[in-house]
Amino acid sequence: MKAVRLVHIGQPLELQEIARPTVGPLDVLVRIKAAGICHSDVHYRNGTSSVGPLPQTLGHEIAGIVEQVGEQVTGFTPGDRVCVHYLVTCGQCYWCSRGNEQFCVNGQMLGKHRDGGYAEYIAVPARSLVHLPADIPFEHGAVMMCSSSTSLHALCKARLQPGETVAVFGAGGLGMSAIQLARAFGALAVFAVDVNPQKLKLAEHYGAVAINAGSCDPVAE
């Protein structure tokens, strides 16, 4: 299969032909339909964040269609639309057994510790998959696995309640997700703070009140 891989730090990614991954008894093979480009991938490429071993297929925001399932897999069948969680966990360690998979002692991040989504196929444990409804495009599903979930976590940590006001500083990918999620949570008003007029215009499209920090004090405003 074809894969876009990081071979040398600081050099352009390379298109390579590699073997299609095999499927274990608890794994699922996914035919990738969309893979997002996260800024983490830029860090890996330029060497500001560690990655390895090389060569490595980057990409951890992934959505696609189930191609094959392992003999012990339940809940997924070929043809299912799915998103792929970016952290492959063991499901057996102390942290996984308590629902804190983000601290898994055996965790491997896709596109960092093991091959990711810039390829035609990826094999992951079935526990890493989430069903993707038919009315959500693959591109949206892929991004939801990283940037949108990061914004969701921030709003949950803030204990946002309906009727409260939210200020989102930075209307980039995560910021746009935070704006939409805050409105879905029932926020009375969402303020988007940025210095880029185009981003602020898009934030207004998603229902935010735009504050240009380049022309005023956003806190006072």
C-alpha positions as CSV (number, residue, x, y, z in Angstrom):
1,M,0.0,0.0,0.0
2,K,1.0,3.6,-0.4
3,A,2.0,5.7,2.7
4,V,3.5,9.1,3.2
5,R,6.3,8.8,5.7
6,L,8.8,10.7,7.7
7,V,12.2,9.2,6.9
8,H,14.7,11.9,7.9
9,I,14.1,14.7,10.4
10,G,14.0,18.1,8.7
11,Q,13.4,16.6,5.3
12,P,10.2,16.4,3.2
13,L,7.9,13.5,3.7
14,E,8.3,10.6,1.3
15,L,5.7,8.6,-0.6
16,Q,6.6,4.9,-0.1
17,E,5.2,1.5,-0.9
18,I,4.9,-0.6,2.3
19,A,3.2,-3.8,3.3
20,R,-0.5,-3.6,4.3
21,P,-0.7,-4.1,8.1
22,T,-1.9,-7.5,9.3
23,V,-4.8,-8.0,11.7
24,G,-4.6,-9.7,15.0
25,P,-7.5,-11.4,16.8
26,L,-8.6,-8.2,18.5
27,D,-7.7,-5.8,15.7
28,V,-9.5,-4.1,12.9
29,L,-8.2,-3.1,9.5
30,V,-9.5,0.3,8.5
31,R,-9.4,1.7,4.9
32,I,-8.6,5.3,5.5
33,K,-10.9,7.9,3.9
34,A,-9.6,11.0,5.7
35,A,-6.5,11.9,7.8
36,G,-6.1,15.4,9.3
37,I,-2.9,17.4,9.4
38,C,-2.1,18.3,13.0
39,H,0.5,20.8,14.0
40,S,2.2,18.0,16.0
41,D,3.1,16.5,12.6
42,V,5.0,19.7,11.8
43,H,6.9,19.4,15.1
44,Y,7.8,15.8,14.4
45,R,9.1,16.7,10.9
46,N,11.2,19.6,12.1
47,G,12.6,17.8,15.2
48,T,11.1,20.0,17.9
49,S,9.1,17.0,19.2
50,S,10.5,13.5,19.5
51,V,9.2,10.8,17.1
52,G,10.3,7.3,16.3
53,P,11.3,4.9,15.2
54,L,12.0,6.2,11.7
55,P,10.7,5.8,9.0
56,Q,7.3,6.6,10.5
57,T,3.9,7.1,8.8
58,L,2.6,10.3,10.4
59,G,-1.0,11.2,11.0
60,H,-3.2,10.6,14.1
61,E,-6.5,12.2,13.1
62,I,-8.1,9.3,11.1
63,A,-11.5,8.2,9.8
64,G,-12.4,5.4,7.4
65,I,-14.3,2.2,6.7
66,V,-13.7,-1.1,8.3
67,E,-12.1,-3.5,5.8
68,Q,-11.4,-6.6,8.0
69,V,-12.0,-7.6,11.6
70,G,-10.1,-10.0,13.8
71,E,-11.7,-13.3,14.9
72,Q,-12.4,-12.1,18.4
73,V,-13.7,-8.7,17.5
74,T,-17.3,-7.8,18.3
75,G,-19.2,-4.6,17.6
76,F,-17.6,-3.9,14.2
77,T,-18.1,-5.4,10.8
78,P,-16.7,-4.7,7.4
79,G,-18.3,-1.7,5.9
80,D,-18.8,0.2,9.1
81,R,-17.8,3.9,9.1
82,V,-15.4,4.6,12.0
83,C,-13.1,7.1,13.6
84,V,-9.8,6.1,15.2
85,H,-8.7,7.2,18.6
86,Y,-5.1,8.5,18.4
87,L,-3.8,6.6,21.4
88,V,-3.5,2.9,21.3
89,T,-3.9,1.5,24.8
90,C,-3.5,-1.9,26.3
91,G,-6.8,-2.1,28.3
92,Q,-5.1,-4.1,31.0
93,C,-2.8,-1.9,33.1
94,Y,-3.7,-0.1,36.3
95,W,-4.8,3.1,34.5
96,C,-6.8,1.4,31.7
97,S,-8.7,-0.7,34.2
98,R,-9.9,2.6,35.9
99,G,-10.9,4.3,32.8
100,N,-7.9,6.6,32.6
101,E,-6.5,5.2,29.3
102,Q,-4.6,8.5,28.7
103,F,-2.1,7.4,31.3
104,C,-1.7,3.8,29.9
105,V,1.8,2.6,30.7
106,N,1.9,0.8,27.3
107,G,0.2,3.6,25.3
108,Q,1.4,4.3,21.8
109,M,0.4,7.4,19.9
110,L,-0.4,6.8,16.2
111,G,1.9,8.7,13.9
112,K,4.5,9.1,16.7
113,H,5.2,5.7,18.3
114,R,3.6,3.5,15.6
115,D,2.5,4.1,12.0
116,G,-0.4,6.5,11.6
117,G,-3.0,7.6,9.1
118,Y,-1.1,9.0,6.1
119,A,-1.6,5.7,4.3
120,E,-4.3,3.6,2.6
121,Y,-4.9,1.3,5.6
122,I,-4.2,1.1,9.3
123,A,-4.7,-1.7,11.8
124,V,-5.6,-0.9,15.4
125,P,-7.3,-2.6,18.3
126,A,-11.1,-2.6,18.0
127,R,-11.2,-0.7,21.4
128,S,-9.6,2.2,19.6
129,L,-12.5,2.7,17.2
130,V,-15.7,4.8,17.4
131,H,-18.6,4.4,15.1
132,L,-19.1,7.4,12.8
133,P,-22.7,8.3,11.9
134,A,-23.5,8.4,8.2
135,D,-24.4,12.1,8.3
136,I,-20.9,13.2,9.5
137,P,-18.3,13.5,6.7
138,F,-15.1,11.5,7.1
139,E,-13.1,14.7,7.2
140,H,-15.0,16.0,10.2
141,G,-14.8,12.6,11.9
142,A,-11.0,12.6,11.6
143,V,-10.6,16.0,13.1
144,M,-13.0,15.2,15.9
145,M,-10.6,12.6,17.2
146,C,-7.9,15.2,18.1
147,S,-8.6,18.9,18.0
148,S,-12.4,18.7,18.7
149,S,-11.8,16.2,21.6
150,T,-9.1,18.5,23.0
151,S,-11.5,21.4,23.0
152,L,-14.2,19.2,24.6
153,H,-11.9,18.2,27.4
154,A,-11.1,21.9,28.1
155,L,-14.7,22.8,28.3
156,C,-15.5,19.8,30.6
157,K,-12.5,20.8,32.8
158,A,-14.0,24.3,33.0
159,R,-17.3,22.8,34.1
160,L,-19.2,24.9,31.5
161,Q,-22.9,25.2,32.4
162,P,-25.8,26.4,30.2
163,G,-26.2,30.2,30.4
164,E,-22.6,30.9,31.1
165,T,-20.3,33.1,29.0
166,V,-17.1,31.7,27.3
167,A,-14.1,33.5,25.9
168,V,-12.0,31.5,23.4
169,F,-8.5,33.0,22.9
170,G,-7.2,31.9,19.5
171,A,-9.6,31.1,16.7
172,G,-7.6,28.3,15.1
173,G,-8.6,24.7,14.7
174,L,-9.1,24.0,18.4
175,G,-10.6,27.4,18.9
176,M,-13.3,26.9,16.2
177,S,-14.1,23.5,17.8
178,A,-14.4,25.2,21.2
179,I,-16.7,27.8,19.9
180,Q,-19.1,25.3,18.3
181,L,-19.0,23.0,21.3
182,A,-19.6,25.9,23.8
183,R,-22.7,26.9,21.9
184,A,-23.9,23.3,21.8
185,F,-23.4,23.2,25.6
186,G,-25.8,26.1,25.9
187,A,-23.4,29.0,26.5
188,L,-25.2,32.3,26.6
189,A,-22.4,34.1,24.7
190,V,-19.1,33.0,23.2
191,F,-16.4,35.5,22.5
192,A,-13.7,34.7,20.0
193,V,-10.4,36.6,20.5
194,D,-7.9,36.7,17.7
195,V,-5.9,39.2,15.5
196,N,-6.7,37.5,12.2
197,P,-9.8,39.1,10.5
198,Q,-10.5,36.0,8.4
199,K,-10.5,33.8,11.5
200,L,-12.7,36.2,13.3
201,K,-15.1,36.3,10.4
202,L,-15.3,32.5,10.5
203,A,-15.8,32.6,14.2
204,E,-18.8,34.9,13.7
205,H,-20.2,32.4,11.2
206,Y,-20.2,29.8,14.0
207,G,-22.0,32.2,16.3
208,A,-19.2,33.8,18.3
209,V,-18.8,37.5,19.1
210,A,-15.6,38.5,17.4
211,I,-13.0,40.5,19.4
212,N,-9.9,41.7,17.5
213,A,-7.1,41.8,20.1
214,G,-5.0,43.8,17.7
215,S,-7.2,46.9,18.0
216,C,-8.5,46.7,21.6
217,D,-7.9,45.3,25.0
218,P,-9.9,42.0,24.8
219,V,-10.3,41.8,28.6
220,A,-11.7,45.3,28.8
221,E,-13.9,44.8,25.7
